[in-house]
Amino acid sequence: MRAFFLLLILLSTNAQAGIETLISKAQVAGCTITLTHDATPDAEWGTLIYRVYRVEAGVHVPCSLSVEDIRLSLAQALERYAGVSGLKPVESLFIGRLERYSWVAEAFASMPEEDLRAASTFAGFNAWIGTTAVVRPFIEVLTAQAFAVKGVSCEKVLRLPDGRPVDALCWILLEFASTP
């Protein structure tokens, strides 16, 4: 009986896999950097996904780059994106787990008490992080490439017992645009 209900649930969901299109792939300081476009067939929009990793024994593991390497690699990838046609418009850039960026730990560790209080809720965290050095390199590159940035949206914010954030999954929200 349990198997029947599981099968019924699986068959009744309207889930579709996204179509992921590789825009750019580069090697920098031993790290692989990719920018992909992802959208489900029925969606009106897609998202850009920025990944930095290295492969060890067939597994993707985090790879740390400097802020300048991030800026340069993202700018080059977005220039390639501007030359690609036929993709759905995008409304976000997924930058993934913040702990994978070397400067984030320092920014979180040096948060003053008033910022900790302001960032204690999800809405407060999203408002706070959009104004900090944590995501500034991404926002500066997007703006320079003529993307209009609306804000930042993070989820699964991990915190220390004192409330200090240590990690989150984040998207840079963009005005609905096909290419800059």
Protein Blocks (a to p, Z undefined) as FASTA:
>chain_A
ZZmmmmmmmmmpccdddddddfbdcdeehiacdddddddfkbmbdcddddddddeehiac
dddddfklmmmmmmmmmmmmmmpghiacdfbdcebjfklpmklmmmmmmpcfklmmmmmp
mklmmmmmmmmmklmmmmmmmmmnopacfbdcdehiacdfkopafbdcddddddddfbZZ
